[in-house]
Amino acid sequence: MNYTWKPATLDDVHNIVNLTHKNHSDEFNELFTVNPIIYERLIAHAVIDQYYTPDKELLIATYTDKLLGYTWAKVSASNQWSANTMLIIQMAQVDLTLPVKQRLRLLNDVFDIWSAYAQAHNIEIICSNSILNNQSAFLELHRRRGYTVKGSYAYKKVSA
């Protein structure tokens, strides 16, 4: 399977929203009243913010004949415990209809993208989390990539 990751554009917004809704709307609906228009607006703003402030917002997607996956992250200048700059992962999604091996390849790409972005922008820590009911496999992927997992959060100190 050949594909290339590229910064998302406004043309990608609808596909990104649909993939997320298809993958996890049932789980999100357990807690929230899900409104895809709200997510669509946030993704559209992320596309614009990434264009004008590429050191503060990351939204990248990959396709073959359909959207295979995407990741979205924001840079935060601080957190509750320190002044470390953090890359806060907002979302990482892959098409769940793909074979497991392809999904793992895409997720490993996502980890590489986060690390490269953090290094390129002098970000000290990457923070990823999950609200999914079954999150153990996703968090195990983080552990294998050098993240420290605490509850449903995974942190990685980025080396210069």
C-alpha positions in Angstrom: 0.0 0.0 0.0 1.5 3.3 -1.1 0.5 6.5 0.6 2.0 9.9 1.6 1.2 11.9 4.7 0.5 15.6 3.9 -0.9 18.6 5.7 -4.7 18.6 5.7 -6.6 21.1 3.6 -10.1 22.3 3.8 -10.9 19.6 1.1 -10.0 17.0 3.8 -12.3 18.2 6.5 -15.4 16.3 5.6 -13.5 13.0 5.2 -11.7 13.5 8.6 -15.0 14.2 10.3 -16.7 11.1 8.7 -13.8 8.8 9.6 -13.9 9.9 13.2 -17.7 9.6 13.4 -17.7 6.2 11.7 -15.0 4.9 14.0 -16.1 6.1 17.4 -19.4 7.9 17.4 -21.0 5.2 19.6 -18.3 5.6 22.3 -18.4 9.3 22.2 -22.2 9.3 22.4 -21.9 7.5 25.8 -20.7 10.8 27.3 -21.5 13.6 24.9 -24.2 14.7 22.6 -22.1 14.4 19.5 -22.6 17.0 16.8 -20.4 16.4 13.7 -20.8 20.1 12.7 -18.9 21.1 15.8 -16.0 18.8 15.0 -16.1 19.9 11.4 -15.7 23.5 12.5 -12.8 22.6 14.8 -11.0 20.7 12.1 -11.6 23.6 9.6 -10.1 26.0 12.1 -7.1 23.6 12.6 -6.4 23.6 8.9 -6.4 27.4 8.9 -4.3 27.6 12.1 -1.8 25.1 10.7 -1.4 27.2 7.6 -0.8 30.5 9.4 0.9 29.2 12.6 2.5 25.9 11.6 4.6 25.8 14.8 1.4 25.7 16.9 -0.9 23.3 15.1 -0.5 20.0 13.3 -3.2 18.3 11.2 -1.9 15.8 8.7 -3.7 13.1 6.7 -3.0 10.3 4.3 -5.0 8.8 1.4 -5.0 6.1 -1.2 -8.4 6.2 -2.9 -9.9 7.0 0.5 -8.8 8.6 3.8 -6.5 6.0 5.6 -5.9 8.1 8.7 -5.0 11.4 10.2 -3.6 13.0 13.3 -4.3 16.4 14.9 -2.2 18.0 17.6 -1.7 21.4 19.3 1.2 23.0 21.0 0.8 24.2 24.5 3.3 26.5 26.1 2.7 25.2 29.6 0.8 22.7 31.8 -0.2 22.5 35.4 3.2 21.2 36.6 5.8 23.0 34.7 6.7 25.4 31.9 7.7 22.6 29.5 6.3 23.1 26.0 4.0 20.2 25.1 2.6 18.7 21.9 -1.0 17.8 23.0 -2.5 15.1 20.7 -6.1 16.0 19.9 -6.8 12.9 17.8 -5.2 10.0 16.0 -7.4 8.0 13.7 -7.0 5.2 11.2 -9.5 3.5 9.0 -10.6 0.5 11.2 -11.7 -1.5 8.1 -8.0 -1.8 7.1 -6.1 -5.0 8.0 -4.4 -4.9 11.4 -0.9 -4.8 9.9 -1.8 -1.7 7.8 -3.4 0.0 10.8 -0.3 -0.6 12.9 1.9 0.7 10.1 -0.2 3.9 10.0 -0.1 4.3 13.7 3.7 3.9 13.8 3.8 6.6 11.1 1.8 8.8 13.4 4.2 8.3 16.3 7.1 9.2 13.9 5.2 12.3 12.7 4.6 13.5 16.3 8.3 13.0 17.2 9.6 14.8 14.0 7.2 17.7 14.6 8.2 18.0 18.2 11.9 18.0 17.4 11.5 20.5 14.5 9.6 22.9 16.8 11.7 22.4 20.0 8.8 20.8 21.9 9.9 19.1 25.0 7.1 16.6 25.7 4.5 14.8 23.7 1.2 14.0 25.5 -1.3 11.6 24.1 -4.4 10.1 25.7 -7.5 8.0 25.0 -11.1 8.2 26.1 -12.0 4.9 24.4 -13.4 2.0 26.4 -10.8 -0.4 25.1 -7.6 1.5 25.2 -5.0 -1.0 26.3 -3.7 -1.9 22.9 -3.4 1.8 21.9 -1.5 2.6 25.1 0.7 -0.5 24.7 1.8 0.9 21.3 2.8 4.1 23.2 4.8 2.1 25.7 6.6 0.3 22.9 7.5 3.6 21.4 9.1 4.9 24.6 6.2 6.7 26.2 5.5 6.7 29.9 1.8 5.7 30.4 -0.1 7.0 33.4 -3.7 6.1 33.5 -5.1 6.9 30.1 -2.3 9.4 29.3 1.0 8.7 27.6 3.9 11.1 27.8 7.2 11.1 26.0 10.2 13.4 26.7 11.5 14.5 23.3 15.3 14.4 22.9 17.0 17.2 21.0 
